[in-house]
Structures are given as C-alpha cells and as structure tokens.
C-alpha cells in the first residue's frame, strides 16, 4: 500500500503542474531589435535592422529550407514613396551545421546580426512601415515565433534614425505569441524586468524529470507490467547462455525502453511544438478536453473497458522481437510499451501535459526520460541480481487495487480542470460546496472499496483486509471526513489551492462568524463578477480603484491574480487571514484585484489593440494581463504591487511567499514609503 501513497502524491503534484504555470516564471526576452536608416546617395538608403542577442541564444538565418525552424523574415508595407532594391542581406555570415532533429542544414546567428534592405526614395521623406518574424532558441528550448512591427524614418540627410523614439539608443523588444515582451526600465515604472535565469530553467527540467520518474514507478506496479518482470528476467538469463550475456541483454533492453519513450516525447514536441501546447494549457478547450480524457481514463482504470492499441501493430512488433541481437531486444522493448499502453497511457498523457505546460522545448523528452528510467532500471537490476525476484511480492489482486485506486484519483482530479473553465467563464455550475460534495463522494467510495465493501468486475473476493490496505483506507476515509465541514464554509487551508474560491460557496457559516462586517463600496465596476475573500472591499478595475485611493488618501495594493492560480488561493487562505495582515489590508490600503485569466468580454468601446504586444484585447483577463506585462515586466501570479497615487511602486513588488512576517513587513514598508512620498 506504500505504492498507493506514492501514486496519490504523484498525481496531486502532476495535476498541479499541468494546470498552473510556475509562479516564479518570468518573461524571457533574449533579443533586442533596433532600427535605423543609412544614406547611400541622394535617393538610395539602407534600412538597417539589428538584432542584439543574449549570450547562449541564437536567431535563425533567413536562408533555411522549408521543414526546418522558422527563418527570420521581413515584410515591408508597399508605398509610392519608395521601392525596394534587391533582397534583405545579413551580416556576419551565419553559422551553419547539420541538425539531426530536422535532418537538414541549419543556419543561425548569435551575439549580434545586422540585416539590410536597400530602398530607392521617390519622395523627400517617408516612414517605412513593416514587420519582421523570427524565432530564438538556446540549447534547452525555443521561444515561440514572434512578430515585431517597426517604423523607420527616412529623409535626405538623416541617418541613424531609430524607430519609435528620438534617440539612437532606442530598441524594440521582441513580442512572442505566448507572452508580451518586457519594456525598458524607463517605460515600466522603474521596475527591473525579471528574466528567467538558466538555473530556473534547469530546475524546471529537473522537476519534470522527477515527476516522470515517479510516474514510471507508479506504472511499474500496474497489472500490465509488474507480472512481466519474472518472465523477462528468465528470458534473459536462459536464452543468453551465460550470466555476462544476460546482463548485457538486460542493459540493452533497458536502454531500448528509454529510447522508445524519449522518442515519443520528442515526437510530441516536433509535431505540436512546445509553444502551441503551452498556450493550449491555459485555454478553455484544453481544460475541457483534459477533463474528459481524465474521466475516460479513470473509468477505464475502474474496469469498464480497456484502452488498447491495434492488435495488428502489437503483433508486428512482437514478431520482430523474435530476431536475435540488438534489433530483437529493441523490438521486445517496443512491444512492452505497446502491450502496456492500457495501463501506462493515462499516466504518460498526464506527464506530457505537465511537461508541455512548462513551455520548455525539451520538457516532453525529459519527462519521458524520467518515466522510462523508472521502468528500465528494475528490469535491468533484476536481470543482474535474479535472486532479488524471491523478495518481490507475488502478483495478485493487489495490482488491480492499485489500478482501481488510480481510477478514483483521476476522476477526482478531473473536476479541477472543469472548475477552471467554470470560474473563468462565470458559468457558476461548480461552486465550492458542489465541488467538495463530488470529492467527498469519490473519496468515500474509494475508502469503502479499499475496505472490501464495494467490489468491481475484475476484483477477487478478499477474506480479510491486510494491514497496509486498512491503513490506506483509514487515510482516505479520514481525508473524506476532513472535507465535510467545508460544505458549511470551513476554510480547509491545505486544500485551498485545489478548491474553487471561498466566495463561490453558497452556504457559508464560517465566513459569517469569522469575518468582520465591512462596508462594500457601492456601484463598483465588475462587482457582480468578482468577490474578495475575508470581507475585503476590493476594486476590480485599476482606474476606478486608483481614483478611490486618491479620494481617501491611501496607497493601493494591486493584486494580480487568476481563477486558476493555485498559489493565489494559497496566499488568500494562509496569509491574508492573519489578523495583522487582514487589519492592514482593510485599513491601510485600497485593494485592487485584477484577474488576468477572466474570459468576460469587454464592452466594444473598451476593446483595443495593445501597443505593447500588438494583440487585440477583447476580454477582462487580456486587459489586465497586458497591463501587468507592459507596466511591471512580468506575467506571473500572484504578483503584489504597493503603489502610490501615480501608479508607481512604493517598494519592490512581491510574488508568492507564505511567510506571514515577510508579508507584514512588505505592507508596513509600503505605508512608510507612501507617508514619506506624501
């Protein structure tokens, strides 16, 4: 039953990662673009477009054949004031090498590259308008292809005129599809842009690997894989003829398992692209599809049906596994992956979603490396030390118990994805108490199943309940009872990140008793859509909140939050209820909560095209996400900004931190800075 505990922890961590981006993730902006014109003659000019590239990154050349990475390209808006002469040149010469992943020659630039387009001017002066598209990568990942609009002033006698400003030092940052670029410090209220460091990226990959490894351990104890260990080890030791050859065959077999699953991870990335899947991870369609997938996987694990691959494919691989040597061992590993798909498929699917949601180009491959390593290591070790087989628990009904337990867990976790969509679109179907009722029923049935009170079609009758099974049943039923008071509004702080916000509770005795009465400011914008916790009088529109702060002479706390933000709920449940914190929030600040993922349509008069990202802003969430990225240079939540009446930060903003004393000091430093400023 220790395996069930490990599996339970694994799925909690994986689903959290699949849902919610790392709260410390920052916008990456490794390329700076500058634009100017150079006079060649009275009528001819060169448009000079320069990319300054951060160390370790590279931008692809214009000259890459179709089927490879996105080449750098330029589009110039036609005009009667000028004509293009020739094609865009690039300098210095691009570095070129053969790329095995794309099976073609690839060319790229690092550090700095200059592109030139010559034009012939037919007017005294003009402004050349255009757009460039580029893709930037490093050794670990690629950022999504980005487009940058530019304007270059051209006039007789004028040289080195940068776009968008009056100084030669102006640059235009890259704008990606998944996040806006960072403004220069002069443009973002003095906040230093926060860039993801290589250490953070490496830490994320290690997290993906660890999650994959734990998932592989869970899969190892599934009915499709565990019983095959003695048979496989026996095959190696008998067929090889000697112990040394048996060990060699087992190592090759283990490495083949790793190769098969890592190849699957790479294939997912190459087909869909990390950026496309990362963007999908925050969409309503994706969350609904993943909810449906987890429900189907869960029902499959409960024994309603099995998800299998075509038998013809399995048979072909099995035939090839009979060959001798390396080829036979490789197809033997391939056959294992195919025949065990009904057990490993749901786990692999969850792992891949977790990996791609991190936005790392290598994420899916690293996740599959961890998963396959956990499968390969036991096979290899048992072949080297066959005497260990005697210590293994015998196959039996407990394997099906592991599988059914995963089914209950996947069905329960599926509702978190449905809740995200329900909150973002204000369907008001899956309120907190309804969500809790569903979980109580699922976990209650799970506990009864472990005690043998409920039997499913594939279960054997149990004469007694083993102690590990009893203790795990006690844990599940205890967890079920712990959730019951939540139906009446109990905060359930350890689960706050998973549950819908407390404000969605229909029947809340707890808040009525513990929250002090607060006077709600009447007529607030969006008051019907959002509700602040703990009786706080929050505003949900930045301009409105700032105007109110001026009228009462208080600083503002800008709370960048989201419906599906796990750590936002943790802060609201663990830090904000502290008496000192809550007193300061109510008396010293005007709270402005801005939901960056809300899907409510803006009024037609409020829709606009962002001057920052160039995107059409249509929803409330897009508006506040654009505001956060363009003003404060970050797009992670939670993000707390203490600001004066001019909207400029009083102290350094903070992100997720459950240290209550730190938050108290943060709030106190803001009021002191506001007092000095006034």
Secondary structure, 3 states (H helix, E strand, C coil): CHHHHHHHHHHHHHHHHHHCCCCCCCCCCCEEEEEEEEECCCCEEEEEEEEEECCCCEEECCCCCCCCCCCCEEEECCCCCEEEEEEEEEECCCEEEEECCCCEEEEEEECEEEEEEEEEECCCEEEEEEEEEECEECCCCECCCEEEEEEEEEECCCCCCCCCCCCCCCCEECCCCCCCCCCCCCCCCCCCCCCCCHHHHHHHHHHHHHHHHHHHHHHHCCCCCCCHHHHHHHHHHHHCCCHHHHHHHHHHHHHHHHHHHHHHHHHHHHHHCHHHHHHHCCCHHHHHHHHHHHHHHHHHHCCCCCCCCCHHHHHHHHHHCCCCHHHHHHHHHHHHHHHCHHHHHHHHHHHHHHHHHCCCCCHHHHHHHHHHHHHHHHHHHHHHCHHHHHHCCCCCHHHHHHHHHHHHHHHHHHHHHHHHHHHHCCCCCCCHHHHHHHHHHHHHHHHHHHCCCCCCCCCCCCCCCCHHHHHHHHHHHHHHHHHHHHHHCCCCHHHCCCCCCHHHCCCCHHHHHHCCCCCCCCCCCCCCCCCCHHHCCCECCHHHHHHHHHHHCCEEEEEEECCCCHHHHHHHHHCCCCHHHHHHHHHCEEEEEEECCCCCECCHHHCEECCCCCCEECEHHHHHHHHHHHHHCCCCCCEEEEECCCCCECCCCECCCCCHHHHHHHHHHHHHHHHHHC
